[in-house]
């Protein structure tokens, strides 16, 4: 099976929905999946973020993110991006932790990378 890395850099609802959707699909097909949030994408790490806003195709982050959390797919959250937005790791979903660029590069070296 393949390794996939999904990088979410936007707080945009459609970008997040697609990122989570394709991560779920890849994982459910047996592939290894990692996610990494950078820039505005770090906002999706916070419990209590709005997950129910529908996209034009009728789906939303809530349709996919619970699967990612329940299956403990690891999500790295850019430390400086989170710190500059005063985000506290204690408020993140259980499978998300602060992480840095060196780990992101290591993951990307061995994966097919999708950017959202």
C-alpha positions as semicolon CSV with decimal commas, in nm:
position;residue;x (nm);y (nm);z (nm)
1;X;0,000;0,000;0,000
2;X;0,103;0,361;-0,048
3;X;0,183;0,642;0,194
4;X;-0,022;0,959;0,163
5;X;0,036;1,296;0,326
6;X;-0,247;1,549;0,320
7;X;-0,141;1,907;0,397
8;X;-0,415;2,154;0,485
9;X;-0,308;2,519;0,477
10;X;-0,645;2,690;0,465
11;X;-0,931;2,751;0,704
12;X;-1,160;2,726;0,400
13;X;-1,451;2,486;0,453
14;X;-1,432;2,333;0,105
15;X;-1,057;2,273;0,127
16;X;-1,095;2,106;0,466
17;X;-1,386;1,893;0,348
18;X;-1,189;1,760;0,050
19;X;-0,874;1,707;0,256
20;X;-1,063;1,504;0,517
21;X;-1,263;1,319;0,251
22;X;-0,959;1,199;0,058
23;X;-0,771;1,113;0,377
24;X;-1,065;0,898;0,486
25;X;-1,087;0,728;0,146
26;X;-0,713;0,651;0,138
27;X;-0,716;0,514;0,493
28;X;-1,029;0,305;0,437
29;X;-0,856;0,148;0,135
30;X;-0,570;0,039;0,362
31;X;-0,312;0,305;0,279
32;X;-0,097;0,476;0,541
33;X;-0,224;0,831;0,593
34;X;-0,079;1,133;0,772
35;X;-0,215;1,486;0,783
36;X;-0,041;1,811;0,864
37;X;-0,205;2,149;0,926
38;X;-0,015;2,468;0,844
39;X;-0,104;2,837;0,819
40;X;-0,481;2,889;0,851
41;X;-0,537;2,513;0,839
42;X;-0,437;2,490;1,206
43;X;-0,780;2,624;1,299
44;X;-0,930;2,281;1,212
45;X;-0,738;2,125;1,504
46;X;-0,950;2,303;1,762
47;X;-1,240;2,114;1,917
48;X;-1,548;2,327;1,873
49;X;-1,463;2,449;1,525
50;X;-1,767;2,456;1,297
51;X;-1,775;2,127;1,108
52;X;-2,129;2,136;0,972
53;X;-2,110;2,407;0,706
54;X;-2,209;2,238;0,380
55;X;-2,006;2,268;0,061
56;X;-2,171;2,314;-0,277
57;X;-2,166;1,937;-0,317
58;X;-2,364;1,895;0,005
59;X;-2,100;1,743;0,229
60;X;-1,906;1,899;0,515
61;X;-1,603;1,833;0,739
62;X;-1,830;1,657;0,992
63;X;-1,888;1,385;0,731
64;X;-1,519;1,283;0,741
65;X;-1,326;1,425;1,039
66;X;-1,486;1,198;1,302
67;X;-1,355;0,894;1,110
68;X;-1,004;1,043;1,114
69;X;-1,022;1,114;1,488
70;X;-1,179;0,776;1,578
71;X;-0,919;0,588;1,375
72;X;-0,642;0,789;1,543
73;X;-0,487;0,901;1,216
74;X;-0,205;1,126;1,328
75;X;-0,229;1,494;1,247
76;X;0,062;1,729;1,301
77;X;-0,022;2,092;1,371
78;X;0,243;2,349;1,282
79;X;0,377;2,481;1,613
80;X;0,455;2,839;1,508
81;X;0,130;2,863;1,309
82;X;-0,070;2,752;1,615
83;X;0,127;2,964;1,861
84;X;0,082;3,278;1,650
85;X;-0,295;3,218;1,663
86;X;-0,287;3,154;2,040
87;X;-0,408;2,797;1,995
88;X;-0,359;2,561;2,288
89;X;-0,285;2,195;2,220
90;X;-0,514;2,106;2,514
91;X;-0,805;2,217;2,291
92;X;-0,706;1,998;1,995
93;X;-0,878;1,677;1,890
94;X;-0,714;1,372;2,051
95;X;-0,520;1,263;1,741
96;X;-0,362;1,606;1,683
97;X;-0,041;1,743;1,829
98;X;0,196;2,031;1,775
99;X;0,467;1,943;1,527
100;X;0,733;2,109;1,315
101;X;0,866;2,148;0,966
102;X;1,144;1,888;0,999
103;X;0,887;1,614;1,063
104;X;0,669;1,741;0,777
105;X;0,963;1,713;0,538
106;X;1,047;1,363;0,662
107;X;0,688;1,251;0,604
108;X;0,678;1,411;0,258
109;X;0,999;1,234;0,154
110;X;0,823;0,898;0,157
111;X;0,469;0,990;0,058
112;X;0,243;1,108;-0,217
113;X;0,157;1,460;-0,104
114;X;-0,176;1,636;-0,151
115;X;-0,204;2,005;-0,068
116;X;-0,530;2,175;0,021
